[in-house]
């Protein structure tokens, strides 16, 4: 059976959604994405506190962050195609159940290893919220409108990591670090109830020509699809520019420039605002310029800034670090919602697998980039800017692989 016939068999004529579709709450989807972003960085200020409270080394306590990221990345590989096979709603029920269980484990734990296990479960739940929410939007609204809504969704996702460290530090100092996980347990439990009671299924489950339900590994052919590789690679490498900055900027500003952590945090708001603004423009004008133009514009802008910031790199003031990065974050904001919508529509019946696989490439690539910057940062002063430049170059190369397919006709 051809790919076109597969799609016709799996979806009705109105798009990805089943005939008995009801609109899911956009607020619920925003919260499902936002809780993952919040939980991702909420533990950062707690690492020294966890080490002292649980009687372990700083390195052991830091595993609460590393394990979360590992679970978050790997889970997307499984949960995306799982949602194609067993439904978006079922996937989110499982994911939020694991998130709530992980939060409870962290709240009542007496050992660091239970906290680490709980953080792994949180990572799986966070992956389900982030990856599946954008797939649901694509199911419901199709490619053109979903780009705008994913842009707004991504804007909301940024707020969680922005406010999480502040809230985490305040709660930990005021009433104790365990209360943060109790709060996450309550919120995730409420979201679980909302999913069960309010969230409709938005996709008809895919089956092949023999009537077999689509399997977890049926999305692997995407890795042979040039359009998907080009778009997903561009999105991942664009994100890697940001992850390289995350890995090295604190060392440059705090250690080399001698600036306090509070000043670093204040300047970082510029980066977040740049990303939010880029997403807003991408969402607001998606119907005017089209995805291909936004992706190319964002890619070229990021590459240009990484090239022209070289002369300013040695200047000992944070503004020379954060102002260029805020422009790069703006460029990433232009790319992100259009890339998310585009990769999910390369093969519509594999939209969940495409979302999960592209998410894994971003997080996995970010982890490798962070290790690379962290290892060479102390040996070569220009490591950060070199890695950012190379990642931006790779983003453009990836896009050129599929530009002849996605370029606008006029």
VENURLIN-V237648 format. One record per residue. N is the residue number from 1. RES is the residue in one letter. OMEGA is omega in whole degrees, 0 to 359 (none if undefined). BURIAL is + if it has 9 or more other C-alpha atoms within 8 Angstrom, else -. D_LAST is the distance of its C-alpha to the last C-alpha in Angstrom with 2 decimals. Layout:
n res omega burial d_last
N RES OMEGA BURIAL D_LAST
N RES OMEGA BURIAL D_LAST
//
This chain:
n res omega burial d_last
1 X 181 - 33.65
2 X 179 - 29.92
3 X 180 - 27.71
4 X 179 - 26.24
5 X 176 - 29.80
6 X 181 + 30.85
7 X 180 + 28.34
8 X 180 + 29.48
9 X 186 - 33.05
10 X 186 + 32.65
11 X 177 + 30.59
12 X 188 + 30.74
13 X 182 - 28.05
14 X 180 - 27.21
15 X 183 + 25.90
16 X 191 + 27.91
17 X 176 + 30.68
18 X 186 + 33.97
19 X 182 - 35.07
20 X 184 - 37.71
21 X 169 + 35.30
22 X 183 - 36.20
23 X 172 - 34.17
24 X 180 + 35.30
25 X 177 - 36.12
26 X 178 - 33.39
27 X 179 - 36.31
28 X 179 + 37.86
29 X 177 + 34.73
30 X 180 + 34.51
31 X 178 + 38.20
32 X 176 + 37.91
33 X 185 + 35.29
34 X 182 + 37.13
35 X 177 + 40.51
36 X 178 + 39.20
37 X 178 + 37.81
38 X 182 + 41.11
39 X 183 + 43.28
40 X 186 + 41.44
41 X 184 + 42.75
42 X 184 + 45.68
43 X 186 + 48.12
44 X 178 - 47.28
45 X 185 + 49.92
46 X 187 + 52.31
47 X 177 + 52.65
48 X 180 + 55.72
49 X 178 + 57.20
50 X 180 + 56.81
51 X 180 + 58.44
52 X 185 - 61.43
53 X 185 - 61.78
54 X 175 + 61.65
55 X 179 - 63.47
56 X 178 + 60.89
57 X 177 - 59.26
58 X 180 + 56.09
59 X 178 - 54.37
60 X 179 + 55.40
61 X 181 + 54.25
62 X 176 + 50.86
63 X 177 + 50.38
64 X 175 + 49.73
65 X 183 + 46.35
66 X 181 - 45.69
67 X 177 + 46.59
68 X 182 + 44.34
69 X 179 + 41.31
70 X 179 + 42.35
71 X 181 + 42.83
72 X 181 + 39.58
73 X 185 + 37.61
74 X 182 + 39.50
75 X 181 + 39.66
76 X 177 + 35.90
77 X 184 + 36.04
78 X 187 + 38.52
79 X 179 + 37.66
80 X 178 + 34.01
81 X 176 + 34.89
82 X 180 + 38.13
83 X 174 + 36.24
84 X 185 + 34.45
85 X 189 + 37.92
86 X 175 + 40.11
87 X 180 + 37.92
88 X 183 + 36.41
89 X 179 + 39.45
90 X 180 + 41.97
91 X 180 + 40.19
92 X 177 + 40.23
93 X 178 + 43.88
94 X 182 + 44.86
95 X 181 + 42.87
96 X 175 + 44.29
97 X 178 + 47.74
98 X 178 + 47.62
99 X 179 + 46.39
100 X 179 + 49.30
101 X 178 + 51.74
102 X 178 + 50.62
103 X 178 + 50.98
104 X 179 + 54.45
105 X 179 + 55.45
106 X 184 + 54.52
107 X 185 + 56.38
108 X 187 - 59.64
109 X 175 + 59.55
110 X 180 - 62.51
111 X 180 - 61.05
112 X 184 + 57.92
113 X 174 - 57.11
114 X 176 + 56.81
115 X 180 + 54.44
116 X 176 + 52.35
117 X 179 + 52.37
118 X 178 + 51.43
119 X 175 + 48.51
120 X 177 + 47.30
121 X 175 + 47.42
122 X 180 + 45.57
123 X 178 + 42.83
124 X 179 + 42.43
125 X 178 + 42.30
126 X 178 + 39.78
127 X 180 + 37.51
128 X 181 + 37.71
129 X 183 + 36.85
130 X 186 + 33.82
131 X 187 + 32.32
132 X 180 + 33.12
133 X 181 + 32.20
134 X 177 + 28.48
135 X 178 + 28.80
136 X 178 + 30.51
137 X 179 + 27.75
138 X 177 + 25.25
139 X 191 + 27.79
140 X 192 + 28.14
141 X 182 + 24.78
142 X 191 + 22.24
143 X 190 + 19.21
144 X 182 + 17.35
145 X 182 + 20.52
146 X 179 + 22.29
147 X 179 + 20.00
148 X 184 + 21.30
149 X 177 + 24.83
150 X 176 + 24.95
151 X 178 + 24.02
152 X 178 + 27.01
153 X 180 + 29.09
154 X 176 + 28.50
155 X 180 + 29.48
156 X 180 + 32.71
157 X 182 + 33.31
158 X 184 + 33.48
159 X 181 + 36.33
160 X 177 + 38.70
161 X 179 + 38.80
162 X 187 + 39.02
163 X 186 + 42.15
164 X 181 + 43.74
165 X 180 + 45.67
166 X 180 - 47.12
167 X 181 - 48.22
168 X 180 + 49.51
169 X 181 + 51.63
170 X 181 - 53.03
171 X 181 + 54.00
172 X 180 + 55.48
173 X 185 - 57.64
174 X 187 - 58.68
175 X 177 - 59.48
176 X 186 + 58.72
177 X 181 + 55.85
178 X 182 + 56.67
179 X 175 + 55.69
180 X 181 + 52.06
181 X 172 + 52.07
182 X 177 + 54.05
183 X 179 - 51.36
184 X 177 + 48.64
185 X 180 + 50.85
186 X 182 + 51.19
187 X 181 - 47.51
188 X 177 + 46.40
189 X 177 + 49.14
190 X 178 - 47.93
191 X 177 + 44.37
192 X 178 + 45.82
193 X 180 - 47.66
194 X 178 + 44.55
195 X 182 + 42.60
196 X 187 + 45.48
197 X 191 - 45.97
198 X 188 - 42.56
199 X 177 + 39.72
200 X 171 + 38.80
201 X 186 + 37.52
202 X 181 + 33.79
203 X 171 + 33.33
204 X 188 + 35.19
205 X 185 + 36.63
206 X 174 + 35.09
207 X 181 + 37.38
208 X 184 + 37.06
209 X 181 - 38.09
210 X 181 - 41.76
211 X 180 - 41.60
212 X 177 - 41.92
213 X 181 + 40.48
214 X 184 + 37.63
215 X 182 - 39.23
216 X 186 + 38.70
217 X 180 - 37.60
218 X 178 - 35.28
219 X 182 + 32.33
220 X 177 - 33.11
221 X 175 - 30.81
222 X 181 + 27.93
223 X 176 - 29.20
224 X 182 - 28.30
225 X 186 - 24.75
226 X 180 + 22.43
227 X 179 + 19.66
228 X 180 + 22.36
229 X 180 + 24.05
230 X 181 + 21.00
231 X 180 + 20.11
232 X 177 + 23.81
233 X 177 + 24.70
234 X 180 + 22.15
235 X 182 + 23.50
236 X 181 + 27.06
237 X 175 + 26.93
238 X 177 + 25.30
239 X 181 + 28.25
240 X 174 + 30.64
241 X 179 + 30.01
242 X 181 + 31.43
243 X 176 + 34.25
244 X 178 + 35.27
245 X 179 + 35.61
246 X 185 + 37.69
247 X 188 + 39.95
248 X 187 + 40.67
249 X 181 + 40.27
250 X 179 + 43.55
251 X 181 - 45.48
252 X 186 + 43.99
253 X 186 + 44.58
254 X 184 + 47.82
255 X 184 + 49.58
256 X 181 - 48.46
257 X 180 + 48.07
258 X 180 - 50.92
259 X 180 + 49.15
260 X 181 - 50.34
261 X 180 - 48.48
262 X 178 - 48.13
263 X 176 - 46.25
264 X 180 + 43.91
265 X 179 - 43.26
266 X 179 - 42.70
267 X 183 + 40.12
268 X 177 + 38.32
269 X 178 + 37.41
270 X 181 + 34.90
271 X 180 + 33.04
272 X 180 + 33.10
273 X 177 + 31.90
274 X 180 + 28.98
275 X 179 + 27.96
276 X 180 + 28.49
277 X 178 + 26.42
278 X 178 + 23.44
279 X 180 + 23.75
280 X 180 + 24.12
281 X 179 + 20.95
282 X 179 + 19.03
283 X 186 + 20.77
284 X 187 - 20.54
285 X 181 + 16.82
286 X 184 + 15.64
287 X 183 - 14.40
288 X 189 - 12.41
289 X 178 - 10.34
290 X 187 + 10.73
291 X 185 + 13.02
292 X 181 + 11.24
293 X 180 + 10.52
294 X 181 + 14.10
295 X 179 + 15.66
296 X 181 + 14.43
297 X 179 + 15.40
298 X 180 + 18.72
299 X 181 + 19.48
300 X 179 + 19.07
301 X 179 + 21.03
302 X 180 + 23.82
303 X 180 + 24.14
304 X 182 - 24.32
305 X 179 + 27.01
306 X 178 + 29.04
307 X 186 - 29.18
308 X 180 - 30.18
309 X 180 + 32.75
310 X 182 - 35.04
311 X 184 - 37.09
312 X 189 - 37.78
313 X 184 + 38.79
314 X 181 - 42.48
315 X 192 - 42.89
316 X 173 - 45.28
317 X 184 - 43.74
318 X 183 + 41.66
319 X 179 - 39.07
320 X 175 + 37.87
321 X 189 + 37.34
322 X 180 + 35.94
323 X 175 + 33.72
324 X 181 + 31.40
325 X 177 + 31.52
326 X 176 + 30.60
327 X 177 + 27.32
328 X 177 + 26.78
329 X 175 + 27.67
330 X 179 + 25.12
331 X 177 + 22.45
332 X 177 + 23.87
333 X 175 + 23.65
334 X 184 + 19.89
335 X 195 + 19.74
336 X 183 + 22.55
337 X 180 + 21.64
338 X 176 + 18.16
339 X 180 + 19.86
340 X 180 + 22.68
341 X 184 + 20.65
342 X 182 + 18.54
343 X 181 + 21.69
344 X 182 + 23.51
345 X 173 + 21.06
346 X 172 + 20.88
347 X 189 - 24.06
348 X 182 + 24.79
349 X 178 + 28.50
350 X 185 + 28.90
351 X 178 + 27.31
352 X 178 + 30.65
353 X 180 + 31.15
354 X 178 + 27.69
355 X 181 + 28.43
356 X 183 + 31.87
357 X 179 + 30.96
358 X 176 + 28.21
359 X 177 + 30.70
360 X 180 + 33.35
361 X 178 + 31.25
362 X 184 + 30.69
363 X 178 + 34.35
364 X 176 + 35.78
365 X 178 + 33.70
366 X 179 + 34.71
367 X 179 + 38.33
368 X 178 - 38.27
369 X 180 + 36.60
370 X 177 + 39.24
371 X 181 + 42.00
372 X 180 - 40.68
373 X 181 + 40.52
374 X 182 + 43.86
375 X 186 - 45.60
376 X 184 + 44.55
377 X 184 + 44.43
378 X 183 - 48.16
379 X 184 - 48.15
380 X 189 - 45.32
381 X 184 - 44.29
382 X 182 - 40.61
383 X 185 + 39.99
384 X 185 + 37.89
385 X 177 + 35.41
386 X 181 - 35.21
387 X 177 + 34.46
388 X 180 + 31.80
389 X 180 + 30.12
390 X 178 - 30.39
391 X 178 + 29.00
392 X 176 + 25.92
393 X 180 + 25.52
394 X 177 + 25.88
395 X 179 + 23.22
396 X 179 + 20.66
397 X 179 + 22.10
398 X 180 + 21.89
399 X 181 + 18.21
400 X 177 + 17.58
401 X 184 + 19.56
402 X 185 + 16.92
403 X 180 - 13.65
404 X 179 - 12.94
405 X 189 - 13.45
406 X 186 - 11.73
407 X 181 - 8.66
408 X 183 - 5.48
409 X 179 - 3.81
410 X none - 0.00
//
